[in-house]
Amino acid sequence: MNKHVTRRGLLAAATALAVSMAALGSGEALAADKVKLRLSSVNSETDQRAVALLEKFGPAIAEFAEFEPHWNGALFKQGTELEAIARGNLEMSIASAQELAVFFPEFSIFTAGYVHRDAAHQVAVFNNELMEPFKKKVEDELGVKLLTVMYLGRRQVNLRTDQEVKTPEDLAGVKLRMPGTDAWQFLGKALGASPVPMAFTEVYTALQTGAVDGQDNPLPTVVDAKFYEVTKQIVLTSHLVDLNYLALSKKVWESLTPDQQATLQKAADEAAEFGRQNQLKKEEELVSFLKEKGLRIYEPDLGAFRSRVQKMYQDSDFAKDWPAGLIDKINAL
């Protein structure tokens, strides 16, 4: 056997080493070039929105982006996320129409009670041309792109008190926790209650101590946050078919290639649909679960609630900010 190392052999070895090092360096460069998408949200990681993003959205964009979610308000406090994106301090959030209405009053139309009929209606509204001026304004003035609409669920009134609620008058004097924006506070008043502004992360303790008498959320959130441990009844008002928007920094969006944008948009839509179907299924199943936990669940006089809520909105300053004829277009979809 020839034990001498030839020049040709050395060159071949050197070439192979160079190729492998280049490949390694290329892999590290690709990893370094990935866009980091930090998302800040107040919901827990077991919430259906979180599950959908973790199972569907993150993996679908993994080739060019690193999805890094932060739950339970751990990164930014509720209500500050959109400003953080606008300042360039955050890439993504799960934003509510109520939060957007702080910046753009016309968004309050999507916060009004009994406007959206169901989950499918939400999608139809978001994808319709009537939403384009809303989306464009958020992009141009806040630097935030609304990717897709996420179904949060039908909001119900959840109380720690024993008094049965049949009409809005029965909620008089009830301290009902609502998020702190004007749109949320108005909805609480429209329902007949005395709204108390409070961050979501403080609600469990407030119900436990009696600082508030109740809160309103979809049934999956009641279960996910374990509010059933410190409350006694669910009043099925279904006063708001609630939604969130998956929000992304416009600057980040524009840094992506067209193919990456298409992939990210598809991932967002598919994650939203996955979460939507899971949430609808959970809503149907959780009535029995909550009854087993000892909560009374009943339907009040929905006609009385709908009539009061719609009249208060129509007579309010909120309605003055709604584009003319928009409510009719929404109803027609």
Secondary structure by P-SEA (a helix, b strand, c coil): ccccccaaaaaaaaaaaaaaaaaaaaaaaaaaabbbbbbbbccccccaaaaaaaccccccccccbbbbbbcccccccccaaaaaaaacccccccccaaaaaaccccccccccccccccaaaaaaaaacccaaaaaaaaaacccccccbbbbccbbbbbbccccccccccccccccccccccaaaaaaaaaaccbbbbbcccaaaaaaaacccccccccaaaaaaaccccccccccccccccccccccccaaaaaaccaaaaaaaaaaaaaaaaaaaaaaaaaaaaaaaaaaaabbbbbccaaaaaaaaaaaaaaacccccccccaaaaaaaac
